[in-house]
């Protein structure tokens, strides 16, 4: 098994453990976010609720002692892919909607919003629109210049 497959398998296992804590047969819990904290030194991926109570913990072996300078930037698309793959399970979790999955660093700083659970909301992957900020700035400048 290659490193990407192993990584995805371990992330998917963590997502399923989170979903197991909120089965669809139980009355919905009020929660706004599920926080995933990833640690590039230990390889740990830990899920927490809004009250900072641990939901589950796993070690993603390929992440142990990562020297990737953009560790969080490189794991974000993998995390999003795993969450998207588990969307049917996630959408049925007994948590009042809307709620989201957030990636944080080991200092509890938000790195990326990974997945929002709400029928009307869509996350646009920033890689899909790399020049969006520039295009919006140019558009605004043009509007202001026309006045």
C-alpha positions as CSV (number, residue, x, y, z in Angstrom):
1,X,0.0,0.0,0.0
2,X,1.4,3.4,-1.0
3,X,1.6,6.4,1.4
4,X,-1.4,8.2,-0.1
5,X,-3.6,5.1,0.2
6,X,-2.5,4.6,3.7
7,X,-3.0,8.2,4.6
8,X,-6.5,8.2,3.1
9,X,-7.4,5.0,4.8
10,X,-6.4,6.3,8.2
11,X,-8.2,9.6,7.7
12,X,-11.3,7.8,6.6
13,X,-11.2,5.6,9.7
14,X,-11.0,8.8,11.9
15,X,-14.0,10.3,10.0
16,X,-16.0,7.1,10.5
17,X,-15.1,7.1,14.2
18,X,-16.5,10.7,14.5
19,X,-19.6,9.6,12.6
20,X,-20.1,6.7,15.0
21,X,-20.2,9.1,17.9
22,X,-23.2,10.8,16.3
23,X,-25.4,8.1,14.9
24,X,-28.5,9.2,12.9
25,X,-30.8,7.3,15.3
26,X,-29.9,9.6,18.3
27,X,-31.4,13.0,19.0
28,X,-29.4,15.7,17.2
29,X,-26.7,17.4,19.2
30,X,-26.0,21.2,19.1
31,X,-22.5,21.7,17.8
32,X,-21.1,24.1,15.3
33,X,-17.8,22.6,14.3
34,X,-15.7,19.4,14.5
35,X,-12.1,20.4,14.8
36,X,-9.3,18.1,13.3
37,X,-5.9,18.9,14.7
38,X,-3.0,17.5,12.8
39,X,0.5,17.3,14.2
40,X,3.4,16.9,11.6
41,X,5.8,15.7,14.3
42,X,3.8,12.9,15.8
43,X,1.5,12.2,12.9
44,X,-1.5,12.4,15.2
45,X,-4.9,13.5,13.8
46,X,-7.3,14.3,16.7
47,X,-10.9,15.3,16.4
48,X,-12.5,17.6,19.0
49,X,-15.9,19.0,19.6
50,X,-16.7,22.7,20.3
51,X,-15.9,22.2,23.9
52,X,-12.5,20.9,23.1
53,X,-13.4,17.4,24.2
54,X,-11.6,14.7,22.3
55,X,-13.9,12.7,20.0
56,X,-11.3,10.4,18.4
57,X,-7.6,10.1,17.8
58,X,-5.5,8.3,15.2
59,X,-2.0,8.3,13.9
60,X,-1.4,8.9,10.2
61,X,1.8,7.1,9.7
62,X,3.1,8.9,6.6
63,X,2.7,12.2,8.5
64,X,5.1,11.2,11.3
65,X,8.2,13.6,11.4
66,X,6.9,15.4,8.3
67,X,9.4,17.9,7.0
68,X,7.0,19.3,4.4
69,X,7.2,23.1,4.8
70,X,3.6,23.4,3.7
71,X,2.3,20.5,5.7
72,X,-1.2,21.9,6.3
73,X,-1.5,23.1,2.7
74,X,-0.6,19.6,1.4
75,X,-3.0,17.7,3.7
76,X,-6.0,20.0,3.2
77,X,-7.0,18.5,-0.2
78,X,-6.5,15.0,1.1
79,X,-8.7,15.7,4.1
80,X,-11.4,17.3,1.8
81,X,-11.3,14.3,-0.5
82,X,-11.9,11.9,2.4
83,X,-14.7,14.0,3.8
84,X,-16.3,14.3,0.4
85,X,-16.1,10.5,0.0
86,X,-17.9,10.1,3.4
87,X,-20.5,12.8,2.6
88,X,-23.5,10.4,2.8
89,X,-22.5,9.3,6.3
90,X,-21.6,12.8,7.4
91,X,-24.8,14.3,6.2
92,X,-26.8,11.9,8.4
93,X,-24.8,12.5,11.6
94,X,-27.0,13.6,14.5
95,X,-25.7,17.1,14.8
96,X,-27.9,20.1,14.2
97,X,-27.1,21.7,10.9
98,X,-25.2,23.7,9.9
99,X,-21.9,22.4,11.2
100,X,-18.5,22.1,9.7
101,X,-15.2,20.3,9.8
102,X,-12.2,22.5,10.4
103,X,-8.5,21.7,10.1
104,X,-6.3,23.2,12.9
105,X,-2.6,23.2,13.6
106,X,-1.3,21.8,16.9
107,X,-1.6,25.4,18.4
108,X,-5.4,25.3,17.8
109,X,-5.2,27.9,15.0
110,X,-7.6,27.4,12.2
111,X,-5.9,26.4,9.0
112,X,-8.8,25.5,6.6
113,X,-12.5,25.0,6.6
114,X,-12.7,21.5,5.2
115,X,-16.4,20.7,4.8
116,X,-19.6,22.4,5.6
117,X,-22.7,20.3,6.3
118,X,-25.7,22.3,5.1
119,X,-27.8,21.6,2.1
120,X,-27.5,25.1,0.7
121,X,-23.8,25.7,1.2
122,X,-20.9,24.7,-1.0
123,X,-17.2,25.1,-0.3
124,X,-15.2,26.3,-3.3
125,X,-11.8,24.7,-3.4
126,X,-9.4,27.6,-3.5
127,X,-7.3,25.7,-6.1
128,X,-10.2,25.9,-8.5
129,X,-10.1,29.7,-8.6
130,X,-6.5,30.7,-8.0
131,X,-6.9,34.3,-9.4
132,X,-10.3,35.1,-7.9
133,X,-8.9,37.7,-5.5
134,X,-7.0,39.4,-8.3
135,X,-10.1,39.3,-10.6
136,X,-12.3,40.8,-7.9
137,X,-9.7,43.5,-7.1
138,X,-9.5,44.4,-10.8
139,X,-13.3,44.5,-11.1
140,X,-13.6,46.8,-8.1
141,X,-10.9,49.1,-9.4
142,X,-12.7,49.3,-12.7
143,X,-16.0,50.2,-11.0
144,X,-14.3,52.8,-8.9
145,X,-12.5,54.3,-11.9
146,X,-15.7,54.6,-13.8
147,X,-17.2,57.0,-11.3
